[in-house]
Amino acid sequence: MPAAYSADLKRLIYDWYVEDITMTYRKAAARAKVSIGLVAKIMKNMDEFGVVVNPNKRRTGRALDYDEGDLAYLTEWLQCHPTAYLDEAREALCEAREVE
């Protein structure tokens, strides 16, 4: 599966299409070196949601085991311990959450 295209690139493709009256999906796709389907999806998302990416799309894969509080704790902890190893960060988080 190819890497995801950035929202900036998608916005640029949309801007090209809107600003140039002669621009077609095919021309926009060729210019950005993406598929015509991606250009169509960008335009559909702009029509439906007003943004180039679908805000309702769910991430695939395993659910995260941490929440926003854990992320804030780890961010602060890593700023205080910039040379720490991953296992040390995990142990610190487990101690803070009182988890074994």
VMD Tcl script that draws the C-alpha trace (Angstrom):
set ca {
  {0.00 0.00 0.00}
  {1.48 3.40 -0.93}
  {2.14 6.04 1.68}
  {-0.66 8.48 2.42}
  {-0.57 11.81 0.64}
  {-0.30 14.89 2.83}
  {-3.21 17.23 3.42}
  {-1.05 20.02 1.98}
  {-0.69 18.20 -1.34}
  {-4.41 17.47 -1.41}
  {-5.18 21.13 -0.74}
  {-2.78 22.16 -3.51}
  {-4.51 19.81 -5.97}
  {-7.87 21.30 -4.98}
  {-6.55 24.84 -5.43}
  {-5.19 24.00 -8.90}
  {-8.54 22.61 -9.93}
  {-10.55 25.56 -8.60}
  {-8.26 28.32 -9.91}
  {-7.79 26.99 -13.46}
  {-11.00 26.80 -15.51}
  {-9.39 24.42 -18.02}
  {-8.12 22.04 -15.32}
  {-9.66 18.57 -15.45}
  {-9.32 15.71 -12.98}
  {-6.97 14.04 -15.46}
  {-4.74 17.14 -15.78}
  {-4.65 17.69 -12.01}
  {-3.75 14.04 -11.46}
  {-0.98 14.18 -14.07}
  {0.41 17.42 -12.63}
  {0.55 16.03 -9.08}
  {1.49 12.49 -10.23}
  {-1.44 10.93 -8.38}
  {-4.43 8.88 -9.51}
  {-7.58 10.37 -10.97}
  {-9.48 8.60 -8.20}
  {-7.56 10.56 -5.56}
  {-8.45 13.83 -7.27}
  {-12.10 12.76 -7.38}
  {-11.99 11.84 -3.68}
  {-10.47 15.23 -2.81}
  {-13.24 17.04 -4.67}
  {-15.91 14.84 -3.05}
  {-14.52 15.54 0.43}
  {-14.48 19.28 -0.28}
  {-18.10 19.16 -1.45}
  {-19.32 17.08 1.50}
  {-17.16 18.28 4.39}
  {-15.40 21.46 3.27}
  {-11.96 19.92 3.86}
  {-9.72 17.79 1.65}
  {-9.64 14.84 4.06}
  {-12.66 12.97 5.37}
  {-13.00 13.98 9.05}
  {-15.12 10.90 9.78}
  {-12.58 8.38 8.53}
  {-11.40 6.06 11.27}
  {-7.80 4.97 11.65}
  {-7.16 1.32 11.00}
  {-5.07 -0.95 13.13}
  {-4.79 -1.63 16.78}
  {-6.50 0.71 19.23}
  {-4.21 2.87 21.34}
  {-3.49 1.69 24.87}
  {-2.94 5.22 26.18}
  {-5.07 8.33 26.49}
  {-4.38 12.07 26.31}
  {-3.30 12.19 29.96}
  {-0.74 9.45 29.37}
  {0.57 11.26 26.31}
  {0.91 14.52 28.26}
  {2.71 12.68 31.08}
  {5.12 11.00 28.66}
  {5.81 14.26 26.82}
  {6.71 16.02 30.05}
  {8.70 13.04 31.34}
  {10.71 12.80 28.11}
  {11.53 16.52 28.28}
  {13.02 15.90 31.73}
  {14.76 12.67 30.61}
  {15.77 13.24 26.96}
  {18.30 10.37 26.88}
  {16.01 7.76 28.44}
  {15.29 4.45 26.79}
  {11.82 3.30 25.79}
  {11.63 0.70 28.56}
  {12.41 3.41 31.16}
  {9.61 5.58 29.80}
  {7.23 2.62 29.90}
  {8.19 1.83 33.51}
  {7.69 5.46 34.55}
  {4.25 5.53 32.93}
  {3.27 2.23 34.55}
  {4.35 3.55 37.96}
  {2.39 6.76 37.43}
  {-0.72 4.83 36.37}
  {-0.15 2.22 39.10}
  {-0.21 -0.60 36.56}
  {1.93 -3.73 36.65}
}
mol new
graphics top color blue
foreach p $ca { graphics top sphere $p radius 0.5 }
foreach p [lrange $ca 0 end-1] q [lrange $ca 1 end] { graphics top cylinder $p $q radius 0.2 }
display resetview
